[in-house]
Amino acid sequence: MSMVAHLESVELYVTDAIKNCVDFDWIRSAGYSLHYQGIEDGTVTGITRISVPLWCKQKNRMMNKASRQMVLKRKFLILSHQ
């Protein structure tokens, strides 16, 4: 995510990465060959739509925490007259 978060169409990059890394052949071998593509696409879409906003939320929380720590440090420096 960190490599593609700044690009357009993040969902497409994440979808491609999931499809390239995860082996979905077990769905076809389990007897779902007629619905294989639909199951794969649905699974990948679900994972992508959950993981991308979650990653963004966690990243924003980390950045917000770092920002608050910098503000607090600056206030302490001001209060200690340094």
PyRosetta script that sets phi, psi and omega in degrees:
from pyrosetta import init, pose_from_sequence

init()
pose = pose_from_sequence("MSMVAHLESVELYVTDAIKNCVDFDWIRSAGYSLHYQGIEDGTVTGITRISVPLWCKQKNRMMNKASRQMVLKRKFLILSHQ")
pose.set_psi(1, -40.4)
pose.set_omega(1, -176.4)
pose.set_phi(2, -64.3)
pose.set_psi(2, -23.4)
pose.set_omega(2, -179.8)
pose.set_phi(3, -82.2)
pose.set_psi(3, -22.3)
pose.set_omega(3, -175.9)
pose.set_phi(4, -120.6)
pose.set_psi(4, 0.7)
pose.set_omega(4, -174.9)
pose.set_phi(5, -62.7)
pose.set_psi(5, -27.7)
pose.set_omega(5, -178.0)
pose.set_phi(6, -88.6)
pose.set_psi(6, -3.9)
pose.set_omega(6, -177.4)
pose.set_phi(7, -93.7)
pose.set_psi(7, 163.0)
pose.set_omega(7, 172.4)
pose.set_phi(8, -75.2)
pose.set_psi(8, 156.9)
pose.set_omega(8, 177.0)
pose.set_phi(9, 59.2)
pose.set_psi(9, 48.4)
pose.set_omega(9, 178.9)
pose.set_phi(10, -58.0)
pose.set_psi(10, -38.8)
pose.set_omega(10, -178.5)
pose.set_phi(11, -58.5)
pose.set_psi(11, -38.9)
pose.set_omega(11, 179.1)
pose.set_phi(12, -66.2)
pose.set_psi(12, -41.0)
pose.set_omega(12, 178.7)
pose.set_phi(13, -64.5)
pose.set_psi(13, -43.0)
pose.set_omega(13, -179.6)
pose.set_phi(14, -68.1)
pose.set_psi(14, -40.8)
pose.set_omega(14, 177.8)
pose.set_phi(15, -60.1)
pose.set_psi(15, -46.2)
pose.set_omega(15, 178.3)
pose.set_phi(16, -62.2)
pose.set_psi(16, -41.2)
pose.set_omega(16, 180.0)
pose.set_phi(17, -63.2)
pose.set_psi(17, -41.9)
pose.set_omega(17, 179.7)
pose.set_phi(18, -65.3)
pose.set_psi(18, -46.1)
pose.set_omega(18, -178.5)
pose.set_phi(19, -64.0)
pose.set_psi(19, -31.2)
pose.set_omega(19, 179.7)
pose.set_phi(20, -79.6)
pose.set_psi(20, -27.3)
pose.set_omega(20, -174.6)
pose.set_phi(21, -96.5)
pose.set_psi(21, -26.9)
pose.set_omega(21, -175.2)
pose.set_phi(22, -101.5)
pose.set_psi(22, 134.4)
pose.set_omega(22, 178.9)
pose.set_phi(23, -90.8)
pose.set_psi(23, 110.4)
pose.set_omega(23, -179.4)
pose.set_phi(24, -97.7)
pose.set_psi(24, 9.6)
pose.set_omega(24, -178.7)
pose.set_phi(25, -64.4)
pose.set_psi(25, -22.2)
pose.set_omega(25, 178.9)
pose.set_phi(26, -63.2)
pose.set_psi(26, -26.4)
pose.set_omega(26, 178.3)
pose.set_phi(27, -67.7)
pose.set_psi(27, -44.7)
pose.set_omega(27, 179.8)
pose.set_phi(28, -66.6)
pose.set_psi(28, -40.7)
pose.set_omega(28, -178.2)
pose.set_phi(29, -73.8)
pose.set_psi(29, -16.6)
pose.set_omega(29, 178.3)
pose.set_phi(30, -83.5)
pose.set_psi(30, 1.5)
pose.set_omega(30, 176.3)
pose.set_phi(31, 100.4)
pose.set_psi(31, 12.4)
pose.set_omega(31, -179.7)
pose.set_phi(32, -106.1)
pose.set_psi(32, 38.7)
pose.set_omega(32, -174.8)
pose.set_phi(33, -64.9)
pose.set_psi(33, -29.2)
pose.set_omega(33, 179.2)
pose.set_phi(34, -70.8)
pose.set_psi(34, -32.5)
pose.set_omega(34, -175.8)
pose.set_phi(35, -108.8)
pose.set_psi(35, 12.2)
pose.set_omega(35, -174.1)
pose.set_phi(36, -54.1)
pose.set_psi(36, -52.2)
pose.set_omega(36, -175.3)
pose.set_phi(37, -65.6)
pose.set_psi(37, -39.6)
pose.set_omega(37, 178.8)
pose.set_phi(38, -64.9)
pose.set_psi(38, -40.8)
pose.set_omega(38, 179.1)
pose.set_phi(39, -67.3)
pose.set_psi(39, -43.6)
pose.set_omega(39, 179.2)
pose.set_phi(40, -62.5)
pose.set_psi(40, -48.8)
pose.set_omega(40, -179.1)
pose.set_phi(41, -62.4)
pose.set_psi(41, -41.8)
pose.set_omega(41, 179.1)
pose.set_phi(42, -64.3)
pose.set_psi(42, -41.5)
pose.set_omega(42, 179.3)
pose.set_phi(43, -65.0)
pose.set_psi(43, -47.2)
pose.set_omega(43, -178.9)
pose.set_phi(44, -64.9)
pose.set_psi(44, -42.8)
pose.set_omega(44, 179.0)
pose.set_phi(45, -62.3)
pose.set_psi(45, -43.4)
pose.set_omega(45, 178.5)
pose.set_phi(46, -61.7)
pose.set_psi(46, -45.8)
pose.set_omega(46, 179.2)
pose.set_phi(47, -62.4)
pose.set_psi(47, -43.7)
pose.set_omega(47, -178.7)
pose.set_phi(48, -64.3)
pose.set_psi(48, -45.5)
pose.set_omega(48, -176.7)
pose.set_phi(49, -71.3)
pose.set_psi(49, -18.3)
pose.set_omega(49, 174.6)
pose.set_phi(50, -90.0)
pose.set_psi(50, -45.0)
pose.set_omega(50, -171.7)
pose.set_phi(51, -74.1)
pose.set_psi(51, -36.3)
pose.set_omega(51, -177.9)
pose.set_phi(52, -64.6)
pose.set_psi(52, -53.1)
pose.set_omega(52, 178.1)
pose.set_phi(53, -62.7)
pose.set_psi(53, -34.7)
pose.set_omega(53, 178.6)
pose.set_phi(54, -64.1)
pose.set_psi(54, -43.5)
pose.set_omega(54, 178.3)
pose.set_phi(55, -61.6)
pose.set_psi(55, -44.6)
pose.set_omega(55, 179.8)
pose.set_phi(56, -62.4)
pose.set_psi(56, -41.5)
pose.set_omega(56, -179.9)
pose.set_phi(57, -63.5)
pose.set_psi(57, -44.4)
pose.set_omega(57, 179.2)
pose.set_phi(58, -65.4)
pose.set_psi(58, -40.6)
pose.set_omega(58, 179.5)
pose.set_phi(59, -64.1)
pose.set_psi(59, -42.7)
pose.set_omega(59, 178.4)
pose.set_phi(60, -64.2)
pose.set_psi(60, -38.5)
pose.set_omega(60, 177.4)
pose.set_phi(61, -63.4)
pose.set_psi(61, -41.9)
pose.set_omega(61, 179.5)
pose.set_phi(62, -64.9)
pose.set_psi(62, -41.8)
pose.set_omega(62, -179.6)
pose.set_phi(63, -68.0)
pose.set_psi(63, -38.9)
pose.set_omega(63, 179.0)
pose.set_phi(64, -65.3)
pose.set_psi(64, -40.3)
pose.set_omega(64, 179.0)
pose.set_phi(65, -64.1)
pose.set_psi(65, -43.4)
pose.set_omega(65, 178.9)
pose.set_phi(66, -63.6)
pose.set_psi(66, -39.5)
pose.set_omega(66, 179.0)
pose.set_phi(67, -64.7)
pose.set_psi(67, -43.8)
pose.set_omega(67, 178.8)
pose.set_phi(68, -63.7)
pose.set_psi(68, -36.7)
pose.set_omega(68, 178.8)
pose.set_phi(69, -66.7)
pose.set_psi(69, -37.4)
pose.set_omega(69, 177.8)
pose.set_phi(70, -66.6)
pose.set_psi(70, -40.9)
pose.set_omega(70, 178.7)
pose.set_phi(71, -63.7)
pose.set_psi(71, -43.7)
pose.set_omega(71, 179.5)
pose.set_phi(72, -63.3)
pose.set_psi(72, -41.9)
pose.set_omega(72, 178.2)
pose.set_phi(73, -62.4)
pose.set_psi(73, -42.2)
pose.set_omega(73, 178.9)
pose.set_phi(74, -64.0)
pose.set_psi(74, -40.6)
pose.set_omega(74, 178.7)
pose.set_phi(75, -63.1)
pose.set_psi(75, -41.2)
pose.set_omega(75, 178.2)
pose.set_phi(76, -64.0)
pose.set_psi(76, -39.5)
pose.set_omega(76, 177.3)
pose.set_phi(77, -64.1)
pose.set_psi(77, -40.5)
pose.set_omega(77, 178.3)
pose.set_phi(78, -64.9)
pose.set_psi(78, -44.6)
pose.set_omega(78, -178.8)
pose.set_phi(79, -67.5)
pose.set_psi(79, -29.7)
pose.set_omega(79, 179.6)
pose.set_phi(80, -89.0)
pose.set_psi(80, 3.8)
pose.set_omega(80, 176.3)
pose.set_phi(81, 60.7)
pose.set_psi(81, 44.5)
pose.set_omega(81, 178.6)
pose.set_phi(82, -109.5)
pose.dump_pdb("model.pdb")
